[in-house]
Amino acid sequence: MTIDEALEAGAPPIMAILRGVRPDEAVGIGRALVATGVRLIEVPFNSPEPAASIAALADAIGDEAAIGGGTILTPAMVDQLADAGGRFMVSPNTDPAVIALAAVRGLEPLPGFLTPTEAFAAIGAGARQLKVFPGSVLGSAYLSSLRDVLPREVRLWVVGGVGVANLAEFRARGADGIGVGGSLYKPGDAAATVGKKAAALVSAWQSA
C-alpha cells in the first residue's frame, strides 16, 4: 500500500514514527496502529535492524498500511529500504541524489526541509510530498507562510513537536498531515500503549 492508497482508503494523514522499534515487536505494534486507523508507519534507520522490521511489517500488514523507512541519508540506505519492501522514504534533509534514487527504486520520497530554498530543491529533484522539520521550532505561522509560496499539489507533513495538543493549530495553518514520534512511541512501549496514544491522535485530528 502506498501513502496515497492509504489516504484514499480513509486513513487519517498521521504517520507513526517508530524510532527504536525492534523486529520482534514491530508487527504487534503495527497491528495496534492499524486497528486505530493509523495506516502510515515509518521505521527510522537509526533503529535496531530497521530493514528487518520494515520487511516484517510489509509482509504482515503491507496490504493494510503504507510501510516506509526514515532517517534515510545515503543511496545505500535507499537500496536497503527498497529491498526490504518499503513503499516510502523519509529523510531529515534535502539531498537531490537520494530523492532521485528513491523515485527510481519505486519509493515515494518525503524529504525534510525548513526553508523555501530547500523545499524547491526537493521539488526540483522529484519530491511531491515534503516534511517540514522540525515543525514546532518556528511554529504554525511559519507553516502558513510556506504554504503561501509552495505549490498546492505538494503535500506538507509537519514533523517534530506536533501532537494531540497542537495538531489542530497546524492543520488550520496548512498542514496536510503530521508525523508523530516520541509522543506516540518510545522504545519498550507495549503495543496496547501505542494503540491508545494513536487512538487519541486520530480523535484529535478528526475533531480539528
PyMOL commands that set and color helices and strands:
alter all, ss='L'
color gray80, all
select helices_A, chain A and resi 3-8+23-36+50-61+75-84+96-104+116-124+135-149+167-172+191-207
alter helices_A, ss='H'
color red, helices_A
select strands_A, chain A and resi 14-17+40-44+66-70+88-91+108-113+129-132+155-159+177-180
alter strands_A, ss='S'
color yellow, strands_A
deselect
rebuild
show_as cartoon
